Amino acid sequence: MAEAVTQEGITEVGTMKRQHYSMIINGERVESSTGEVFETYNPAKGEVLATVAKASKEEAEKAVQAARNAFDHGKWRKYPIGKRARVLNKIAAIMRERFKELVEIEVLNSGKSVGAAQVQINQSIEDFEFYAGAIVGHRGEVNNMPYGFFNYTHKEPVGVCAQIIPWNYPMMMAAWKIAPAIAAGCSVVVKPASLTPITAIILNEICHEAGVPEGVVNTIPGSGEVVGDYLVQHKDVNKVAFTGSTPTGRDIMEKASGTLKRLTLELGGKSPNIVFEDADLEAAVPGSLFGIFFNTGQSCEARSRMFVHESIYDEFMEQFVAKTKKLKLGDPFDKGTHVGSIISRSQLEKIDAYVQSAVEDGATILTGGKEMQIEGFENGYWYEPTIIVDVTPDMKAVREEIFGPVVVVEKFSDEKDVIKRANDTEYGLGSAVWTTNQARATRVAHQIEAGIVMVNSPFSAFPGTPFGGYKQSGFGRELSVETLDLYMEDKSVLAYYGSKPLNPFGV
């Protein structure tokens, strides 16, 4: 069964909040050929939110072929740059008109606080606006050549892109990937996380309403083992962009090698947060608080390893623990709520297992460390913001990504030592440095092995700032002008315009 996704079709639904969501293939709402659906939840309450059509390999194939046909024979890649830019701006305008609805659905499907959702939906809108502007000025070059020769480079879209979206920032990560890809002229097949598929589906509908042609954006919710693997290995997919865990990223890299696909991998993190003795505590304490507990700690660049100089350790920790205890957990739609729910029961149990392993290894919990019961949300998945001290570098809680509201804290005594300890990890995504000494800030930033260094700032990214990692945090950069090059080929055109014919062999 298929239903065209048009502006009128969306109006008939009446609201973006529904009991059932279909996948989108070639501009149509499509159900699974197997008849399968899956339930997606409101994790704050532990209740079913809606059912979603579950893609099989058959739908994955249809989506790839729709994208392939749209790229090879469609008009999107041939649109003048200015026209593509206008469509991206219209996508942003529609999203802005429906801002409250998008925020509501994101909160319901992810359990995050309304404040976090508002920030993330707003950045999603800004992503489309940013790439609408960035693509206009993104062009090739004319190169210096010997007399009689002319060379220029021409940027062309790479082709069909599979984009695999994580559950922690459902709409924002979809926007990070879709916006630069379609700005470049590519066609995409989006596989949202099964835990949070709704806003990616709605974004696909908005793309069509704004004027993106059929087949350019396709969204197929389904399992990573079936749909994800199928896309990664498909010969007609030219590029894969993935955000998620490092083990899954390794698996994707191996499977994509069979067809030499381009890859962008934004993977795990265990980011250091370094507080020097001259830090402004009025900034460093709340900034560090935000760095770990924003989005319930479910962020790949969460600053989950904190290093505090021994001379200010007691003062800093007294303030940090006190502020942590003041964080409000509860109704995600309450504007006073700071920390939302955990995404699922299994993720909550994983977080708690890390915390308990740290205690068993001799660490001390200063606050938190257990599941919470929230009045009115008793069946939801809630975990106390947790601070762990007396840790050692070999503990699992120190070395492995927990992906929850848990921070481990260590003392340090000198700059050289803390840089070494900060870099003692397989990851290299985010990092933070708190100091009022600009020379030290620059010196340390240049030695930290991470793609992002936040200096006296809790914020890791704005549209236009490259986001990506070193080491096993992946490669490639998102959210920036450089991202466009990851969705484009550079073609070199070399011409001879001399008056005499060239005869290299002289025969």
N, C-alpha and C positions, 0 to 999 in steps of 0.2 A: 504494500500500500504506500502510495506517495502523494504528497500534497505540496503544491508550489508554495514557496516562501516568498510572499510579496508583501508590500505594505498593507494591502487589504487583508491578506491572510493573517497577518499579525494583529490587525485591528479586531478581527473576528474573535481572537482569543480573549481580548479585552484586558488582559494583564499578563505580565511576564511570569507571574506566579501561577503554576498549574499543578495538577495531580500527576501528569505524565509528560515526559519530554522525549521527542523523537530525535534521531540523528539527522544530520543535514548532508545530503549528497546531491551534487549537481543542481543546487537551488531548490531541492524538494525535501520535505519532511518524510523520512523513511523509517519503517519498522524493520526489525530483524527478520531475515528469511527463515530463521529457526523459530520465530515467535518468542524468543527469549527477552526478558526484561530483568533489570536488577533494581533493588531498592537503594535509594540514597537517603542519608539520614541528616537530622538536625542533631549534632553531637552535644549541644548544650543540654538537650532534654533526652537524648538517646531514643528519639522517636523517628519513625519513617516520615520523610518529607515528601517524597514523590517516587514514582517509578520512572525508569529510563530505558529506552531501547538499547539492547546489548548487541553490539556489532560482532559478526562472525568474520571469518576469512572472506566470505562472499561479499559482504558489505565493504570490507577493506579493499578488495579488488575493484569494486565499483567506484569507490572513492578515488583510488589512484588513477583509474582510467578516466574519470571525470576531470580530475586535475590535469592529467596528461593531455587530454583533448582540449581543455581550455587553454593550456599553455601552447600547444603546437598549432592549434587551428583557431583559437579564440582571438578576441580583440584587446584584452586587457594589457598585455605586454606591448601592444602597438599603440596604445593611447599616448598622446603627448604627455610629457611629464607633468605639465600644469593641470591637465585633466585628472590624472591619477591623484595629484595633490588635493584637488578640490573634493574628490570622493573621500579621501582620508579625513579631510576637515569636516565633511558632512557626517561621517561615522562619529567623530568626536562630538559634533553638535547634537546628534540624536542621543548619544550616551549622556550628554549633559542635561538634556531635557528629561531623561528617565533616571536621573541620578539617584533619587530616593528609592525607586524600585530596585535598581541594581544593588544598592547598598543593602536593602532589606533581604534580597535573595542571597547575597554573599554571606551575610550574618547567619541566616538560617541554615545554609548548607555547610558552613565552615566552623561555626561556633565562636568566631572571633568577635571582639568588642566592636560596637558600632563606630567608635572613633577610629579604630584601625581600618575598618572596612571603608570608611569615608576617605581616608588618606589614600588607600590603595585604588579605589575606583577613580578618584580624581587623577592619580598618576596615570592610570590606564588611559584616561581621556587625553592627558597631556602627551602620552606616547604617540598617539595618532597625529596630534597637532605638530609634534616635533618632527616626525618623519615626513609629514606633508611639506614642511619647510626644507628639511635636510635633503630630500631627493632632488629638489629643484636646482640646488647648487652642486650636486654630486656628478662629476663628469670626468672624462678621460683627459689625457695630456697630449700636447705636441712636443716631440723630442728633437733635440739637435742631431742633425745627420750630415754626412758628407754632401758636398754640392751635387745636385741632381737627384737627390733622394728626399722623400717626404715620409715621415712616420707619425702616426697618431694612435692613441689607444682608445678603444671604444668599450664602454661598460654594458654588458648584456646580462639579463637575469639568468640565474643558474639552472632554473627549471622547476621541477616538482619537489616540494619540501615536506617531509614528515616532521611534525612538531609535537613533541610529547611533553605534556604540561603536568606539573606537580600539584599536590593538594593544598599546600600551605598558603599560596597566593593565587587562587584559581583564575580570577579575572586579570590580575596584573601580569602574571606570567604569560597568559594567552596574548595579551596586548603586546608585551615585550617581543613576542615571536611573530605574531601575525602582521603587525604594523610595518616593520622593516621589510618583511618578505614581500608583501603585496606592493609596498612602495617601490621596490626594486623591479616589480613586474612578474614575480614568481606566482605559482599556484601552490596551495598548501592543503595538506590533510592533517587535521588537528586531532590528536588523541588526548582528551582530558583525563585527569585522574578519576578513577571510578568512585572515589569518595566524594568528589566535588565537581561533577560535570556540568552543572546547570548554567552558570554564567558564561561558560565557553560556548554552549549551544546558543544562548541568547545573543552573544556577540556575533556569532555567525549570521544570525537572522538580521541583526542591525547592519552588518556589512552589505547584505543583499538590499535592504531597504535604502541604503545610502547610494546604491548604484554599482556595487561590485558585481560583475557578470557571474552567471551560473558556472559552477565548477572551479572557480578561482579559490574559494574557501569552502572546505568540507570538514565536518566535524563528526567523528565516529567514536562514541564512548564504548569501551570494551576492556578486556583484560590485557595487561602488558604481555603476558605469555603468548596470547593468541594474536591480537591486533598489533601490539607494539612490535613483536618479532616479525610479523608479516611485512609491516611497513619498512622496518630496518633492512630487511634482506631483499626487498623488491627491486628488480632491475630497472623499473621505470621511475624510481625515486632517486633524485640526484643529490639530495642533502637531508641530513637528520639534525634537528636541534632538540636537545634533551636537557631538562633540568630535573635532578633527582639525586639518588644516592650514588656514591662512588662505585660500589659493586655492580650496580645496574649499568652505570656508565661504561665500566670495563667490558661488560657483556655486549653492550651495543657496539662498542668500538671493534670488538672481535667479529661480530656478525656483519657489520657494515663493510668490513675489509674485503669481503668477497666480491663486492662491486665497486670498491674504491670510492665510496661516497664521501662527500664533504661532511664534516662533523663540527658541531658546536656543542660542547659538554660543559654544563655548569653544575658542579657536583657538590659533595659534602664539605663541611668545614668544622674546624675546632679553633675558632678565632681568639687570639690573645687580646686582652685589654690591659694596657700598662699604665699604671698611675705613679708618676714620679713624685719625689718629695716636694717639689715646687708647684705641684698642680693646684689649680684653683678648685677647692673642694665644693664650692657652691655650683660649679659646673660639672666636675668629675663625678660626684656622687649621683646626682639625678641622671647624668648622661650614661653612666655605667649601668644604672638601674634599667633605663630604657634599652640599652644595648643587649641585655639578656632577656628581659621579660616582655618586650614588645612582641606582639603576635603570639603570646604564650610561649615564647622561646622556640617556636617552631619556624625558625629562619635558618637558612644555610649559612649566613654570615653572622649569626648570633655570637656575641662576644662571651663565650662560655668558659674561657680560662682567664681568670683575673690575677694580675701580678701587682701587688701594692708594695711600695717602698717601706722598709721596716721602720723608718723614722716617723711615718705618719700612719702606720698600719692600724694602731688601736683607735685613733681618732676617726680615720676613714671608715673602718668596719662598724664602729658604733653608729655612725650616721647611716651607713648603707643598710645595716640590719634594721634599724628603726624605720627607714623609709620603705623597705621591703614589706615589713609587717603592716604598713598603712595601705598597701595596694589592695584595691577592692576587686573581688571576684563575685560574679553574680550575673544577673540578667544582662545578656550581651547588648540589648537595646537601651539599657540605662546609660545615659551619657557619663555617669560617674564611674562606670566600670572600667578598670584598667586592664584586666587580664581575662581573656575568654577561656573557653573550654579546650580540652585536648581533642584532637580530631576523631579518635576512636578508642574503644576499650583496649584493643591490642596495643596501640601506641602508649596508652596510659600505663599498661602493665610493663612495657619495655622501659619506660622512664623510671618506674619504681624499682625495677630490677637493677638498673644502674646505680640508683641511690643506695639500695640495700647492699650491693656489692662493695660500695665505697665504705660503708659502715663496717662491714665484715673485714675489710682490709685495714681498719684502724682509723678511718677518717671520722670527723665530728660534724654533725648537723647543727648549725646555729639557729636555723629557723626552717620551717617547712618539713619536707621529707615524707609526705603521705598524701593519700587521696583525700579529697574533700567532699562533703555533702552540702549542697547549696539548696536552701529552702526554695521550693517551687521548681527545682531542677534536679531532683533527687536521682533520677535515672540517667543524668548526663555524666560526662567524663571530665572531672575536675581534679587538678593537682595543685597543691600548695607551691607557691614560689619558694625555691629551696636554695639555701646557701651552705656549701660544704667546705670545711677547712681541715687542716692537718692531713693534707693529701700528699702523695708522693708521685713522681712522674710515671711510675709503672702501673698505676691503678687504671682499670678500664674506664672509670668515670672521668679520668683526666685525659686519656688518649683517644677514646672513641666518641663519635658524635652521638649525643643523647637525644637531641631534637625535642627539647621540652624546657620548662622553666627551672633549670638547674644550672648553677654556676659553681665552679671550684675555684678556691682562692689560695694563692701562695704569696709569701713574702719574698722580696729580693733586696739586695744591698747595693749593687752597682750596675751601670748601664750595659757594660759588655756582657755580664752574666745574664741579664734579663733578655737581651736580644738572642743569645744562644738558646735560652729556655723557651722563648716565644717561638723560635723557629724549629724546635724539637718536636715536630709533628709531620705526618704525611700530608697534611692539608695545607692550603695556602690561599684561602679566599679573602676573608676580611681581617682587620686588625684595628686597634684603636690606641692612641697615644695621648696622654694627658700631661701637659707640662706648659709652663709659661715661658720657657727658654726656647726661642725660635730656632736657634742653632741646633740645640739638642733634638727638637722636633724633626727638623729636616734630616739630621744625621741618622736618627733612628728609623725614620720613614724609609730612607734609602737602603737600610739594611734588613728590614723586615721582609721575609719571603712570602708576600701576599699580593694579590691583585688590587686590593683596596686598603688604603691606610686612612683612617679617620683621625684627624688631629684636632683635639678639643671640640669634637662634634659627635653627637650620637647618630647622625644620619649617614647612611652609606651610599645613597644613590639619588640622583635627580635625572630626568631626561637630558641627555647630552653627556653624562659622565659614564665612562666605560665601566662595565660590571662583569667581572670574571676572575678566574683564579690561577694560581700557580700549582705546581706539583699535582697531587691527586685530587685537587679541587677542580680539575678540568682545564679547558683551553677555549679560546675564542672570547669575544667581548660582546655583551648585549647592551642595549639602552643608549648607544652612542652612534655618531656618524660612521665610525669604523665598522659597525654592525652591517651597514649596507654592503660593504665589500664581501662579507661572508655569504651574501645572497646574490653575488654577481660574478661574472667572468670578465677578465680583462683581455680583450682581443687587440692584438697588435696588427695594425694595417700599415704595410710598407710599400710605397709606390716610387717608381722612377719616372722622372719628368725631363731627363736630358734630351738634347737635340739629336744625339746619335744613338742608334740601337746598341744594346749591350750584347757582347759576344764573348762570354767568359772563357770558353774553350778555344776561341780563335780559329775555328774551322769553318 
